[in-house]
Amino acid sequence: MFQPLKGMRVVDLSQVLAGPYATYLLALMGAEVIKIEKPGEGDWTRRTGLTPELADQGMALNFLTQNGGKKSVTINLKTPDGKAIARKLIASANVFVENFKPGVAERLGFGFEDVRALREDIVYCSISAFGQNGPMSPRPAYDHVIQGMCGIMLTTGKPGGGPTKVGAPYVDFATGMNAAMAVMAGLMEVQRTGEAVQVDVAMLDTALMLMASLMTQHLSGGWMPAQNGNEAWSASPSSGAFETAQGVLMLAANNDAQFRKLCNAIGRKDILENPRWQTPATRKQNGPSLRETLSCTFLGGTASEWETLLEKAEVPAAKVRSLDETLAEPQIAARGLMNEMQIGGHDAPVHLPSMSFRANGEAVAPRTPPPGLGDDTESVLAELGIDRVDFDKLRAAGAI
């Protein structure tokens, strides 16, 4: 089994999406992730989302998505006893992850210097909206706020349609992936130097790096991206979205070889013989007329039919699918992207995501379901030398 982080302990003070998704990825790769949650409340996502019976158990789908394979320990970090327990736990860890607003971890006594004093070779990962420095650093934000700030909303949607948000919280999950990569790089650096590493991961930074090609072209060439609808960024007249007799076809015939394969496959060799469209240069000059000609042709069949035909011709193309259509594709099952697990007394299984890559020919999937709030508090504290009597006293005092 692929477990490159086996033997590593992660103390996770994060909640909601970006931080928990980062530590979920670490858990999938074999790390022991100990999620510290507030007694009686836990991660905010435990009670948000569909399926009320799961939310009532503190196991809402929004929580389940990114918390499989972890342990849950309840500690009140605002009490002296709670802080003392957390310090013992951190001293035993290889990685510390937090996603408080900048400055909060320091006020709680768990800033980088505080944590490094407990474990001199720890990887300390901070995840925030804007990072640990800069004038925006103290500000809070969520995925949709960052989408509004990074520029993506004015490139999404049809021209003149107004700013349009991407339909999924992609900034949150991309930030989690970025943070997991940063932690793994930090672990390698610790291995090399023996010294603690502080990594600073920001949602805005991540969002902008997802737009790296747009930034480079704007800063280096003065180009300003605009709403482009469903058209390809290549601006090729034989790429982008085409209406069909049923459904929309996304097509990418960008280079000359793909264009020739396209024309042959759809039975339009005459297009290749037309002087207006014989070369990439003339096709660009006469793009609107070529586009109109192709559009008329595609109306003669369904998106599914064209996809099948163009697949055989090795021309990149796909029918626009709904989520349920995509998940019903045999490809998804073949890749092992989703995993069924039973949660508590809930009758229907829930589906948890794997890593977005395979290792040694296998999907990297969660091995245990997400924990109930505080499920592992007693066993983890017992490892720290806290016996049952002291455990009961700490619980009565509200420290755990």
HUHU-V491772 format. One line per field, one symbol per residue. phi: phi as a letter, one per 40 degrees, with the letter a starting at -180 (. if undefined). burial: # if it has 24 or more other C-alpha atoms within 12 Angstrom, else .. Layout:
phi = ???
burial = ???
//
This chain:
phi = .cbcbdgcbbcbbcagbdcdcdccccccchccbbccbcdgbgddcdbbhcgdcccccgbcccccdbbcgbbbbcacccbdccccccccccccbcbbbbbccdhcdcccgbcdccccccacbccbbbbacbgcagccdcccabdcccdccchcccbbgcdgcgdbcccbcccdccccccccccccccccccccbgbcbbbbbbccdcdcccbdccccccccbgcbcbdbfbccccgccbbhbbcbcagbbcbbbcccccccccccccgbccccccdcbcbdcccccbddccccccccccccacccccccccdccgbcaaccbccccccccddccccgcbbcacbfcccccbbbccccabbfgbccbccbcdccdgdbdcccccccgcccccdccccccgcb
burial = ....#..################################.########.....##.#####################...######################..#..#####.###.###############....#..#################......####...###############.##........#############.#...#..........#######...##########..########.#.######.##....##....##.#..##.....##.###.##..#.#####.##....######...............####.#.#......######.......################.##....#....#..##...##
//
